[in-house]
Every structure is written in C-alpha cells, then in structure tokens.
C-alpha cells in the first residue's frame, strides 16, 4: 500500500491529511494513505522509516525542517537555497532526497495577493526567523521585494520586535507572519507589532491557515488592511510535493 505522511511534533492543526486523502479519492487512488507522524524528537525518524516500508513520500513541518537534514542522503537545490526541507522524496534505490516547496507555494500565492504593478517598490517585514521564514525570504528575493526579518532575539541584519516602531510599519506595506503564533488552539495569540499603525495600504500575509482568520489578520482587518491566510500556499506547496513524489 503506497503511504505518504507528515512529520512534525504537534500536528493537531494540520490540514495535510485531509487534503491528500481527498486528493487520493478524487484520483481514484483508494490504496493510497496519508498519515500524521508526530515525533518527540527527529531521532525517532529511522525507527519510523523501518516501521513503514511502504512510505513513498513525506512532508516535514515545525520543528524538523532543518533538523531532518542529517537523515537525508541528498538535498535538492531548492532546499539548499532555502536552508530548510519540507518535502522528502523516496527514490527507488532507497535514497532520501530533501526538497523545499514552501517557497514555491508562498511565492505564487503572494503574486495573486499583492496589487498589480512594480513589486520592487514594496518593502516587507518578515515576522519570525525559523525554517518558514527562510522560504519566504527566498520568494521575496525572487520577486525583487526588499525586506527586514523581525525576531525576538537580535539578528545580525534584522530587527527585534522592540525596534519595530509605528514609523517602520508605515514604511513597509507588506507584513508576513511566518511564526506559529495564532495557530489553533492558541487562536488568541499574535505577533507583538504596533497594529495601530496599520492602514488600508498594508497587506498582511499569515502563513497560518487554521483558523481561517487569525488574530494577526483580524487586527489588520480592523485597521482596513488587506489580509490573507496560508491556505492557498498550503495547497500550492502540496501540489508541488505531489509532482516530486510522482515524477
């Protein structure tokens, strides 16, 4: 039985299983399965692989997008460029190859969200500095959009939340949340930014997709800003993963 799945630590919020189960049904692949694999540590991965010899592909999510690297035989250029892996390809000879489809999904979803025109005129704030942030950074570079990374801790070329003034928000029309803040069930959480500085000229993109409207998005909407969640990105990156698993 062909088997696929998602690696992560806590997967209660995930939509991946529902997405792929529906996809298998639509394609008439009734013998395919997609499972959620919650691992306490990434060191449990070899035992998982041994227990599931039918695995043909894996997605990877928080916090293992970077930790999974030592367990791979090869890293594709997409993952090497991003510095994080969210898709594992199982080759016929047993080799495991890491890919990144997050940046593809985000880049294409962002294109449909932003206003038409010269994207290079936009400036962005990327909230968070984890594996998801790295994919967003690569996509922004592809689109020619300048940005600052905002983190809780000081970064060499970034900002801390304490340094994020209302003036800085006014100068950056695009704000992207790459943190898990606001994900179900802790839906009351949101990144600590000066929301009072938001206007109708701002575009807020939240990689979180459960709930449909996060607190980050809700506060943006209250100030007239445009806001979008990460559901379309999830679908686009999943389709890119499916192509990798079936080529």
Backbone torsions as a table, in degrees:
resi	resn	phi	psi	omega
1	UNK	NA	117.3	177.3
2	UNK	-61.3	130.0	-175.1
3	UNK	-128.7	140.6	177.4
4	UNK	-132.4	169.3	-179.5
5	UNK	-174.7	179.4	-178.9
6	UNK	-122.6	128.6	175.1
7	UNK	-96.4	134.7	175.6
8	UNK	-173.8	-180.0	179.6
9	UNK	-95.4	-44.6	177.5
10	UNK	-132.1	116.9	-170.8
11	UNK	-118.8	18.1	-178.1
12	UNK	-62.9	-27.3	-177.3
13	UNK	-84.8	-10.4	-167.8
14	UNK	-71.4	143.4	175.5
15	UNK	-106.6	-3.8	-172.5
16	UNK	-59.5	-42.5	-178.2
17	UNK	-62.6	-45.1	177.9
18	UNK	-61.4	-42.7	-177.7
19	UNK	-61.1	-51.4	-175.7
20	UNK	-74.2	-33.0	176.5
21	UNK	-61.8	-41.3	177.5
22	UNK	-67.2	-38.5	179.0
23	UNK	-63.1	-44.5	178.5
24	UNK	-60.2	-41.2	179.1
25	UNK	-62.7	-44.7	-178.4
26	UNK	-63.8	-32.2	-178.0
27	UNK	-89.2	-2.4	-178.4
28	UNK	73.3	23.8	-179.3
29	UNK	-95.7	68.3	-173.8
30	UNK	-69.8	-14.4	179.5
31	UNK	-92.7	0.5	179.2
32	UNK	-90.9	146.2	177.7
33	UNK	-134.3	150.1	175.4
34	UNK	-128.5	121.5	-174.4
35	UNK	-117.0	158.1	173.6
36	UNK	-100.8	125.0	-178.1
37	UNK	-116.1	99.2	177.4
38	UNK	-87.0	120.1	-179.7
39	UNK	-114.2	132.3	177.5
40	UNK	-65.8	-37.1	173.7
41	UNK	-142.3	159.6	-179.3
42	UNK	-68.5	-17.3	179.9
43	UNK	-69.1	-9.3	175.5
44	UNK	-81.8	-5.7	-175.2
45	UNK	-61.6	-46.1	179.8
46	UNK	-56.9	-40.1	178.6
47	UNK	-66.1	-37.8	177.8
48	UNK	-62.9	-45.3	-179.9
49	UNK	-63.0	-39.0	179.4
50	UNK	-66.8	-33.8	-177.9
51	UNK	-80.7	-12.9	-177.9
52	UNK	-129.4	74.0	-177.5
53	UNK	-67.0	-13.6	179.9
54	UNK	-87.0	2.0	-178.3
55	UNK	-63.7	134.4	179.0
56	UNK	-124.4	-2.2	178.1
57	UNK	-179.8	147.5	179.4
58	UNK	-136.0	142.9	164.7
59	UNK	-95.9	156.1	-179.2
60	UNK	-131.3	133.5	178.6
61	UNK	-132.2	-173.8	-176.3
62	UNK	-51.8	133.7	3.4
63	UNK	-106.9	27.7	-168.2
64	UNK	-104.0	8.1	-176.8
65	UNK	-64.5	-27.4	176.9
66	UNK	-103.5	-33.9	-177.3
67	UNK	-68.1	-20.3	-175.5
68	UNK	-77.7	-14.9	-174.7
69	UNK	-51.3	-48.0	-176.9
70	UNK	-61.8	-16.1	-177.5
71	UNK	-93.9	1.3	-177.6
72	UNK	-101.3	151.8	176.8
73	UNK	-87.2	-23.6	-176.0
74	UNK	-157.2	150.4	176.0
75	UNK	-122.1	122.7	-179.1
76	UNK	-69.2	159.6	-179.3
77	UNK	-55.3	-35.3	179.6
78	UNK	-60.6	-46.3	-179.3
79	UNK	-71.0	-37.0	179.4
80	UNK	-64.1	-38.2	-179.9
81	UNK	-68.4	-40.5	-178.9
82	UNK	-77.7	-38.0	-175.4
83	UNK	88.3	19.2	179.6
84	UNK	-154.4	150.8	-178.8
85	UNK	-116.2	128.2	174.1
86	UNK	-123.4	-0.7	178.1
87	UNK	-138.8	132.9	175.0
88	UNK	-115.2	125.1	177.5
89	UNK	-97.4	131.4	177.0
90	UNK	-98.2	108.0	-179.4
91	UNK	-81.5	158.0	-177.2
92	UNK	-56.1	-30.7	-179.4
93	UNK	-85.5	6.3	177.4
94	UNK	93.2	-5.0	179.4
95	UNK	-72.0	144.0	177.9
96	UNK	-105.9	125.1	-177.8
97	UNK	-118.8	128.5	179.9
98	UNK	-91.3	136.8	178.8
99	UNK	-129.6	168.0	171.0
100	UNK	-130.5	116.9	175.7
101	UNK	-109.4	-4.0	178.6
102	UNK	-59.6	-45.0	-175.2
103	UNK	-68.5	-31.6	176.7
104	UNK	-66.5	-47.4	179.8
105	UNK	-61.6	-43.8	179.8
106	UNK	-66.5	-45.8	-177.3
107	UNK	-58.0	-46.8	-177.1
108	UNK	-72.3	-34.6	177.1
109	UNK	-68.9	-38.9	179.8
110	UNK	-64.8	-37.4	179.3
111	UNK	-55.4	-40.2	-176.4
112	UNK	-78.5	-14.0	-175.6
113	UNK	-92.8	-38.1	-173.8
114	UNK	-77.5	156.0	178.9
115	UNK	-66.3	152.4	178.0
116	UNK	-67.5	145.3	179.1
117	UNK	138.8	-162.4	-178.4
118	UNK	-80.5	102.8	-177.8
119	UNK	-65.0	-23.6	-179.5
120	UNK	-65.7	-14.9	177.7
121	UNK	-79.3	-15.2	180.0
122	UNK	-80.3	153.9	170.7
123	UNK	-126.0	142.6	-174.4
124	UNK	-124.5	153.5	169.6
125	UNK	-115.9	124.3	179.6
126	UNK	-104.3	110.6	-177.3
127	UNK	-86.3	115.4	-178.4
128	UNK	108.2	151.4	-176.1
129	UNK	-132.2	24.2	180.0
130	UNK	-86.3	-162.1	-178.0
131	UNK	-60.1	-39.2	179.6
132	UNK	-66.4	-35.5	178.6
133	UNK	-61.4	-39.0	-178.9
134	UNK	-62.5	-39.6	177.7
135	UNK	-65.5	-40.7	179.1
136	UNK	-63.6	-41.2	-179.7
137	UNK	-61.0	-43.5	179.3
138	UNK	-63.5	-41.8	179.0
139	UNK	-63.2	-42.0	179.2
140	UNK	-64.2	-38.1	176.5
141	UNK	-63.3	-42.1	177.9
142	UNK	-58.3	-36.7	-176.0
143	UNK	-89.4	-4.0	178.7
144	UNK	75.8	24.2	-178.4
145	UNK	-98.7	121.7	176.9
146	UNK	-73.5	152.6	-175.2
147	UNK	-156.5	161.9	166.8
148	UNK	-118.0	142.0	171.6
149	UNK	-93.0	133.1	-179.6
150	UNK	-113.6	128.8	-175.6
151	UNK	-138.2	163.4	176.2
152	UNK	-67.2	-34.4	-178.2
153	UNK	-106.0	149.9	-179.6
154	UNK	-58.7	135.8	177.0
155	UNK	-115.0	153.9	-178.9
156	UNK	-58.2	-43.3	-177.7
157	UNK	-124.4	31.7	-178.2
158	UNK	-130.3	-169.3	-179.3
159	UNK	-122.2	156.6	169.6
160	UNK	-99.3	162.8	178.8
161	UNK	-61.3	-31.1	178.9
162	UNK	-64.9	-27.3	-179.4
163	UNK	-87.3	-3.5	-175.3
164	UNK	-84.3	93.8	-176.6
165	UNK	-89.6	162.2	174.7
166	UNK	-56.0	-35.8	178.9
167	UNK	-62.1	-42.1	178.8
168	UNK	-63.0	-39.7	177.7
169	UNK	-63.8	-38.6	179.3
170	UNK	-65.1	-28.2	-177.8
171	UNK	-87.2	-8.4	-178.2
172	UNK	-124.4	107.1	-174.9
173	UNK	-76.4	-26.1	-176.3
174	UNK	-107.9	123.9	179.6
175	UNK	-126.8	124.1	-172.3
176	UNK	-119.4	121.7	176.5
177	UNK	-92.3	111.7	177.6
178	UNK	-105.0	3.3	178.7
179	UNK	-84.5	164.4	176.1
180	UNK	-83.5	4.1	-178.5
181	UNK	-58.7	127.9	-179.5
182	UNK	98.4	-6.4	179.3
183	UNK	-69.5	142.0	175.6
184	UNK	-54.3	134.6	10.1
185	UNK	-94.5	-3.6	-177.3
186	UNK	-86.4	60.2	-170.8
187	UNK	-74.0	-9.9	-180.0
188	UNK	-83.7	-9.7	-177.2
189	UNK	-81.9	154.7	175.8
190	UNK	-162.2	158.9	178.5
191	UNK	-62.0	143.0	-177.0
192	UNK	-83.7	81.9	178.0
193	UNK	-119.9	160.5	179.2
194	UNK	-76.6	83.2	-175.7
195	UNK	-60.4	-23.6	-178.8
196	UNK	-65.1	-16.3	-179.7
197	UNK	-87.0	-5.2	-178.7
198	UNK	-73.1	148.8	179.8
199	UNK	-138.3	-177.4	178.8
200	UNK	-70.3	-7.8	178.4
201	UNK	-89.6	-3.1	-177.5
202	UNK	-92.8	149.0	176.6
203	UNK	-124.1	115.9	-179.1
204	UNK	-106.3	122.6	177.8
205	UNK	-116.4	122.3	179.8
206	UNK	-111.4	121.1	178.4
207	UNK	-67.2	-19.5	176.0
208	UNK	-68.6	140.1	179.9
209	UNK	-126.4	-2.3	177.0
210	UNK	-133.7	103.2	16.1
211	UNK	-80.6	170.7	-178.6
212	UNK	-62.4	-42.3	174.2
213	UNK	-115.1	111.6	179.3
214	UNK	-80.5	169.2	176.8
215	UNK	-62.5	-37.7	175.6
216	UNK	-56.7	-47.7	178.6
217	UNK	-67.6	-42.0	-177.5
218	UNK	-59.8	-43.5	180.0
219	UNK	-67.3	-33.8	175.5
220	UNK	-66.6	-46.6	178.0
221	UNK	-57.4	-37.5	-178.5
222	UNK	-64.1	-23.8	178.9
223	UNK	-100.2	7.5	177.7
224	UNK	88.2	5.7	-178.4
225	UNK	-76.9	158.4	172.2
226	UNK	-82.8	144.3	-178.5
227	UNK	-147.0	145.0	-178.9
228	UNK	-143.3	141.8	178.0
229	UNK	-94.9	-179.4	-172.8
230	UNK	-91.6	14.9	-176.2
231	UNK	-65.8	-44.2	179.6
232	UNK	-63.3	-39.9	176.7
233	UNK	-59.7	-42.4	178.2
234	UNK	-57.8	-46.7	-178.2
235	UNK	-65.2	-42.7	-178.5
236	UNK	-66.8	-41.5	179.3
237	UNK	-70.2	-33.0	178.1
238	UNK	-66.0	-40.4	178.3
239	UNK	-65.9	-37.8	176.7
240	UNK	-65.8	-36.5	176.4
241	UNK	-64.9	-42.6	-179.5
242	UNK	-61.3	-38.4	177.3
243	UNK	-63.4	-40.6	179.1
244	UNK	-64.4	-42.7	-178.0
245	UNK	-69.5	-19.1	-173.1
246	UNK	-119.3	16.7	-179.3
247	UNK	-86.9	NA	NA
